[in-house]
Every structure is written in C-alpha cells, then in structure tokens.
Amino acid sequence: MAQHNELGKKGEQLAVDYLLKKGYDIIVRNYRFDKAEVDIIAQLKDTLAVIEVKTRSTTDFGNPQDFISPKKIKRLVKAVDEYVNVNNLDVDVRFDIIAIVKQGKIFDIEHLENAFYHF
C-alpha cells in the first residue's frame, strides 16, 4: 500500500479514537453513495456529525482542511442526504473536518465543527 494511503488510514483511526473519547457514537465508516465516500458518520446526542478526515505529513502546501473542494462538499452533502432519507432519521446534521498533521512521531489533531455546510 502506498505510504499516503497508510497515513490516511492511520488518520481515520486516530479520528475515530478521538471522537470516541469525546463521547461520540461511531455509526458508519467509509459510507459510499454515488461518487462520494463519507469518512465517518458519528452521533452525539441528537446531532449526526459527518466527518471528513484529512491527514497530511506536512503543512508545507497548506493545512489539511484546505484540500476539500466545492465538488467534494457537494458530493458529501448528496451522500448524507441519501443516508438520512434512507434511514428515516430525524436528527440535526453537521459537517465537520478532523485535520491531522503528523509532526515526527506525534499527530496533531484539530476538530473543526460546522466546517462547511449545515442543514
């Protein structure tokens, strides 16, 4: 597996561990619909948190959260709308980003709530 794929998988697991410590229930990982993949769907009380995880080995080219395009956001919104409708959920939905930067052997984790869309 390519090194960036391994870093991405490690980042997603770190994000899950972080969310569990914060009291979230992990509902689905890597949910796919159409051309979208949602990294994590989690729930905290009556809020469904849709989490995009971005992991980078450096910030030389920008912060991890800066690499989410409008096209990706549109796909995520469409996928989550489908998920909520198919599962007949009555919850608030929030889109978050967990940005992770590896600095040596340490991972810096930043959780950005309501990062790009809210409905």
C-alpha positions as a Python dict, from the first residue, in 0.01 Angstrom:
ca = {
    (1, 'M'): (0, 0, 0),
    (2, 'A'): (127, 347, -84),
    (3, 'Q'): (261, 547, 208),
    (4, 'H'): (-4, 820, 171),
    (5, 'N'): (-279, 554, 190),
    (6, 'E'): (-129, 418, 511),
    (7, 'L'): (-113, 769, 655),
    (8, 'G'): (-479, 823, 559),
    (9, 'K'): (-588, 500, 729),
    (10, 'K'): (-389, 590, 1040),
    (11, 'G'): (-551, 935, 1040),
    (12, 'E'): (-901, 791, 1015),
    (13, 'Q'): (-834, 557, 1308),
    (14, 'L'): (-694, 845, 1513),
    (15, 'A'): (-1009, 1046, 1429),
    (16, 'V'): (-1234, 758, 1542),
    (17, 'D'): (-1040, 722, 1867),
    (18, 'Y'): (-1061, 1098, 1924),
    (19, 'L'): (-1438, 1103, 1863),
    (20, 'L'): (-1499, 807, 2094),
    (21, 'K'): (-1308, 986, 2373),
    (22, 'K'): (-1531, 1291, 2316),
    (23, 'G'): (-1846, 1081, 2364),
    (24, 'Y'): (-1949, 1028, 2001),
    (25, 'D'): (-2100, 703, 1879),
    (26, 'I'): (-1947, 590, 1550),
    (27, 'I'): (-2235, 492, 1322),
    (28, 'V'): (-2065, 424, 989),
    (29, 'R'): (-1713, 438, 849),
    (30, 'N'): (-1641, 486, 478),
    (31, 'Y'): (-2005, 521, 373),
    (32, 'R'): (-2033, 528, -5),
    (33, 'F'): (-2306, 672, -222),
    (34, 'D'): (-2277, 759, -590),
    (35, 'K'): (-1927, 910, -628),
    (36, 'A'): (-1889, 1014, -264),
    (37, 'E'): (-1725, 847, 29),
    (38, 'V'): (-1800, 980, 377),
    (39, 'D'): (-1512, 900, 611),
    (40, 'I'): (-1709, 890, 936),
    (41, 'I'): (-2071, 932, 1033),
    (42, 'A'): (-2099, 973, 1408),
    (43, 'Q'): (-2368, 1077, 1651),
    (44, 'L'): (-2353, 1296, 1959),
    (45, 'K'): (-2692, 1328, 2127),
    (46, 'D'): (-2940, 1444, 1857),
    (47, 'T'): (-2672, 1554, 1611),
    (48, 'L'): (-2539, 1347, 1325),
    (49, 'A'): (-2181, 1456, 1266),
    (50, 'V'): (-2050, 1391, 918),
    (51, 'I'): (-1674, 1393, 942),
    (52, 'E'): (-1422, 1434, 664),
    (53, 'V'): (-1075, 1334, 782),
    (54, 'K'): (-775, 1500, 619),
    (55, 'T'): (-432, 1376, 718),
    (56, 'R'): (-106, 1526, 599),
    (57, 'S'): (260, 1467, 678),
    (58, 'T'): (336, 1837, 647),
    (59, 'T'): (167, 2175, 623),
    (60, 'D'): (421, 2297, 366),
    (61, 'F'): (149, 2312, 99),
    (62, 'G'): (-133, 2429, 329),
    (63, 'N'): (-349, 2300, 611),
    (64, 'P'): (-524, 1965, 561),
    (65, 'Q'): (-871, 2126, 570),
    (66, 'D'): (-778, 2345, 274),
    (67, 'F'): (-788, 2042, 44),
    (68, 'I'): (-1166, 1992, 39),
    (69, 'S'): (-1303, 2116, -290),
    (70, 'P'): (-1653, 2255, -351),
    (71, 'K'): (-1716, 1949, -570),
    (72, 'K'): (-1626, 1717, -280),
    (73, 'I'): (-1854, 1912, -46),
    (74, 'K'): (-2142, 1881, -293),
    (75, 'R'): (-2089, 1504, -316),
    (76, 'L'): (-2074, 1467, 62),
    (77, 'V'): (-2395, 1664, 109),
    (78, 'K'): (-2572, 1449, -152),
    (79, 'A'): (-2447, 1126, 10),
    (80, 'V'): (-2553, 1231, 359),
    (81, 'D'): (-2892, 1347, 236),
    (82, 'E'): (-2939, 998, 92),
    (83, 'Y'): (-2820, 834, 416),
    (84, 'V'): (-3059, 1041, 630),
    (85, 'N'): (-3355, 975, 398),
    (86, 'V'): (-3294, 601, 353),
    (87, 'N'): (-3258, 556, 729),
    (88, 'N'): (-3554, 788, 802),
    (89, 'L'): (-3351, 984, 1057),
    (90, 'D'): (-3483, 1286, 1244),
    (91, 'V'): (-3158, 1449, 1354),
    (92, 'D'): (-2964, 1768, 1308),
    (93, 'V'): (-2679, 1719, 1064),
    (94, 'R'): (-2343, 1887, 1098),
    (95, 'F'): (-2041, 1865, 868),
    (96, 'D'): (-1705, 1858, 1047),
    (97, 'I'): (-1345, 1823, 944),
    (98, 'I'): (-1082, 1650, 1151),
    (99, 'A'): (-747, 1779, 1030),
    (100, 'I'): (-445, 1574, 1131),
    (101, 'V'): (-82, 1666, 1076),
    (102, 'K'): (198, 1425, 1153),
    (103, 'Q'): (489, 1601, 1319),
    (104, 'G'): (764, 1350, 1373),
    (105, 'K'): (607, 1071, 1577),
    (106, 'I'): (328, 1294, 1707),
    (107, 'F'): (-7, 1358, 1539),
    (108, 'D'): (-166, 1699, 1587),
    (109, 'I'): (-547, 1668, 1572),
    (110, 'E'): (-781, 1963, 1511),
    (111, 'H'): (-1160, 1915, 1511),
    (112, 'L'): (-1343, 2182, 1311),
    (113, 'E'): (-1717, 2164, 1382),
    (114, 'N'): (-1966, 2303, 1128),
    (115, 'A'): (-1675, 2330, 887),
    (116, 'F'): (-1852, 2384, 557),
    (117, 'Y'): (-2225, 2318, 550),
    (118, 'H'): (-2513, 2293, 795),
    (119, 'F'): (-2875, 2187, 745),
}
